[in-house]
Amino acid sequence: MSWNLDTPEGRFAAAEALGPEGYNRAMLEKFERDTVQVVNGHPIRRVASRFGQLFMVDGTGLAFYTLAEAITHAEHN
């Protein structure tokens, strides 16, 4: 079965069904699959949002509409 791990509801359903170890494994697989690039030690990954797909720079709390914007931000932080 597949859960939408981009939503709180989907993560809750996955946690209930998979238990802690299975949930952690599923989230790690999602993180690895969604990571596009690592710049200056910051993984940049695709995330779904109410604004559409964004590129999040982990560790900064910011996301951008384009990969180029995310890379530029990661290079300077």
Secondary structure in CASP SS format (residue, H / E / C, confidence):
PFRMAT SS
TARGET T0000
AUTHOR 0000-0000-0000
METHOD secondary structure of the structure
MODEL  1
M C 1.00
S C 1.00
W C 1.00
N C 1.00
L C 1.00
D C 1.00
T C 1.00
P H 1.00
E H 1.00
G H 1.00
R H 1.00
F H 1.00
A H 1.00
A H 1.00
A H 1.00
E H 1.00
A H 1.00
L H 1.00
G H 1.00
P H 1.00
E H 1.00
G H 1.00
Y H 1.00
N H 1.00
R H 1.00
A H 1.00
M H 1.00
L H 1.00
E H 1.00
K H 1.00
F H 1.00
E H 1.00
R H 1.00
D H 1.00
T E 1.00
V E 1.00
Q E 1.00
V E 1.00
V E 1.00
N C 1.00
G C 1.00
H E 1.00
P E 1.00
I E 1.00
R E 1.00
R E 1.00
V E 1.00
A E 1.00
S E 1.00
R C 1.00
F C 1.00
G E 1.00
Q E 1.00
L E 1.00
F E 1.00
M E 1.00
V E 1.00
D C 1.00
G C 1.00
T C 1.00
G C 1.00
L E 1.00
A E 1.00
F E 1.00
Y C 1.00
T C 1.00
L H 1.00
A H 1.00
E H 1.00
A H 1.00
I H 1.00
T H 1.00
H H 1.00
A H 1.00
E H 1.00
H C 1.00
N C 1.00
END
